[in-house]
Amino acid sequence: MKGISVISRRKFIELGALAATLPFLGQGGLVAPASAAVDKVPVNDPAAAALKYVEVASDASRADKMGVAGSEQICGNCRFYKDSETPEWGGCALFQNRLVAKQGWCMGWVPTA
């Protein structure tokens, strides 16, 4: 079996640990505090369009989800929403903690635990 290199167990574990951290290096926005978010999610943003994000929840057609009436679903009571220094806006993990309207809504809405 020529051409196959042998790697030690220790080196394999070191490389595995390094590889496990790589996905997090470019995703700092996912773990940054909501106060670090400075820009609002534009409604015409591709991610916002894909999730049908609106800044006013009543503008969206919202079906009942996970035992919560559609009329009660807003960003402010979603698991992904984090309060910020601005009372009517907060960071959203679905949008890399960019700001979303507290009274907004998107298809990714999940109730808080």
Secondary structure, DSSP 8 states (H G I E B T S, - for coil): -TT-----HHHHHHHHHHHHHHHHHT-HHHHS-GGG--SB--TTSHHHHHTT-BSSGGGS----BTTB-GGG--GGGBTTEEE-SSTTEEEEGGGTTEEEETT-B-TT--B--
